[in-house]
Amino acid sequence: MNQDANLYAKSCELQKIDANRVLNEYFPFLQWRGGDCIMDVGAAEGSVSLEVVLPKLPPNFKKFVLSDISEDLLDFARDRNGFRQHFDHIFSFYCLNWVSTRLSNIQALKNIFDMLKPGGDVVLTIMASSPLYDFWQNMALTEKWAAISKNLSGFLSPYHNQNNPEEVLREFLEEAGFVIHDCKMETRFYTYGAFSVFLDSGLSVNPFIHLLSEDERKEYIEDYEKEIRKHHEITVTGVNGNEELSLSYNIIIACASKPLESQ
């Protein structure tokens, strides 16, 4: 859900690092056949895929498709016969956490299932919990920003604030028809070298800021910064203009495949 793709591309170093770690862990276990067709779901801006996924692919792969989440997963009425059983491997990094309802998540996974060839596999990385969602929720409780945040529930990850988010994803994958090889939650830690990079990263996916006038936007960003600085999972060190920001967050990683007998 990139509201500002250019800003996101400049501030998504955390996403690239996590994608690289996940690929290093799971690439050796994927079933590479030669002439493979690969899709990266939710890679509209392409920076993570082109810089992390593409260099790792075997030299004899046949096709690499970047797909936008809204275009290829959630437009359920679209005719997908051209993609049905087309891909050997599908990857998705920090995409399904923007699919806000249980039914939409299951449908998205069913569409991924349908696009895989029998025996094909999928590797998913999903943000389970993040301070980002807490910022939005806290600001929605204020009188100043309640009106623009009225559709907040449509932007929160269905995994956020769940006690066992990996079990929620496991349930969704099983309902979609997948054989699950691994599904786990990990707590990660990351330090941004500049406070401004973390701020830009959050603003690039903020679903509300584009609704504001220029003056209102300045006020919103000021209040947003205050939420960042007081969050219990965030530590800011240094002085203004030269601050680092450290945070913890939880991600779900899953590797699953489509049964060979599926048609």
Secondary structure, DSSP 8 states (H G I E B T S, - for coil): --SSHHHHHHS-HHHHHHHHHHHHHHGGGS---SS-EEEEET-SS-HHIIIIIGGGS-TT--EEEEE-HHHHTS-TTS--TTTTT-EEEEEEES-GGG--SHHHHHHHHHHHHHHEEEEEEEEEEEEEE-HHHHHHHHHHTSTTTTTTTTTGGGTS-TTTT-SSHHHHHHHHHHHHT-EEEEEEEEEEEEEESSHHHHHHHHHHT-SSGGGS-HHHHHHHHHHHHHHHHH-TTEEEEEETTEEEEEEEEEEEEEEEE--TT--
